[in-house]
């Protein structure tokens, strides 16, 4: 005769009660015990054990006329669904953060392009003005008539005072470089925040709560495994 069958029910109740109250047995532990034998299955379904689990896992909730195990199952399913929806809301908030970081990155990229275009335009105009300035100086030096005429045309086509415009363009180039440094730093900071948000979203999407909804095939396989394990213990 097995030693499990030699112990009276009252002693088994005491063992299970101590396990739940003193050893922090969870509902999973109690379910595992219940598949060991028919006797333990019957004893582990008693209301006293499940009532204690309800008081620990779901305090401050109203009682019901149904059995304690059924009540625990109902409350567990509700809590699981609540956590699942809370997790989905958290994922949506994180996805919204990622979208916002992407929007800001695109905005910064656009401003960077604008500043680079302004810088290139200023540098091009500055280069042309330097050529005009050189041509103006070269007019005072003897040179072939063909070259002299071309330089004179270049000087005459410039309708703004060369020196003042060069000074203004120099200031604009410095300002563009400063703005580019600011936008470049803002881009790196925003990219870092985006990467952090993506990592957070990735970890949240692999949260265990995503496995709550099993396919019908998974459910059938799990039921077969549990039934096979239970039959093995009953042999």
Order of alpha helices (4+ residues) and beta strands (2+ residues): alpha-alpha-alpha-alpha-alpha-alpha-alpha-alpha-alpha
